[in-house]
Amino acid sequence: MLVSLHRSYAQLVTSGAQLLLLFVGFQLESREGWLGCLSLMALISFVAWLSSLKRLRTIRDTPTSKVASAAQGYVELSGRGKPFDATPLISKCRLLPCLWYRYTIEQSNSENEWKTVDSGTSNDTFLLRDNTGDCVVDPEHAEIVTKHRDQWREGEYRYTEWKIIDSDFLYVIGEFRTRSGAVEFDSRAELNTLLAEWKRDKPALHARFDLNNDGELDMNEWLLARQAAKRQVAIKQREAHTQADIHLIGQPRDGKLFLISNLSPEKLSRRYLFWAWAHLVIFFGALGGAGWLLQSADF
C-alpha cells in the first residue's frame, strides 16, 4: 500500500470524504441534502483533479539532473538513500534503523472507533547519492510517498509506521542549492569577529601587542594587531577554498512541489494519472447527479 504523507494531497482521505458525503446524502433522504452533498463532492473532486494533474505534469516535465552538474534552483534528482553520518536514525515504534519515519498510535474505544493518541515525523537530514556525488536532503515540509508501511495491534492500541530505509532508490524534486566555503567566506566579517574576540580578552591582547607596556594600544600597535588578525583570516580563507562544496535539496521558496519518494518516476506518474482520471469521473458523476435532481424537480 502506498501512503502519501506530510503536505501531500492524500487521495485516500479525499475519497473517504466523498464516501462520507454519499453516506450523509442517504441519511438526509432529501433532494436539498443530496444537492448539497453532490455539489461538495464535485468541488472536492475538481480540486483533487487539479492537484493530481499538477503533480503528474511536474514529474513528467522536470528533467533528471546529476548531483555534480545540477543547476541551482528547481531540479529532479534520483539515486540511493544514505545516512548523513555514522549514527543511524531509529524509528519510533519498530526501533529499526532508517533514513526517515512517520508514525501514528491509535487507541480503540468502546464503540470500536480509533482515536489518535500520538503521532510524529522525523526531520533528520539524509543523503541522496548518485554516480557523481552526494546531496543532502532536508525532508522538512516535504510530500513523502513511500512503499514501506507497517501496521500492527497490541491490545487496544494500533501502531502504523512508514519509513524510508538505507539504500532505497530515492527520487526527489525540490530546490537545489550548493554551499561553497570559498564563495560564502566573508573575510571582512571574519576579521571583525576575530578582532572583537581579541578585545574581550584585553590581558592577552596587550601581552601580544602592547610593545611599550603602557597598558594601552597606540595606533601602530593596533595596526600590528589588525595585520596579525588578517593573516589568521587569510589562513582560514585558504582552508575554506580546499573544502568540498555541499549540495542540498529542500523545500522550494516559491511553493512548488517538494516531493520525496522511494518509487520510480514512472510509477509515480501512473499513480497520479490514475487519480486524475478517477477524480474527473467522480466530478462529472456528481455534476450529472445534481443536474438530474434539478431537472426532476422541475416536473
ABEGO torsion letter per residue (X at the ends): XBBBBEABBBAAAAAAAAAAAAAAAAAAGBAAAAAAAAAAAAAAAAAAAAAAAAAAAAAAABBBBBAAABBBEBBBBBEBBBBABABBBBBAAAGBBBABBBBBBBBBBAAGBBBBABBBBBABBBBBBBAAEBBBBBABGBBBBBABBBBBBBEABBBBBBBBBBGBBBBBBBBBBBBBAAAABBAAAAAAAAAAAAAABAAAAAAAABAAGAGBBBAAAAAAAAAAAAAAAAAAAAAAAABBBBBBBBBBAAGBBBBBBABBAAAAAAAAAAAAAAAAAAAAAAAAAAAAAAAAAAX
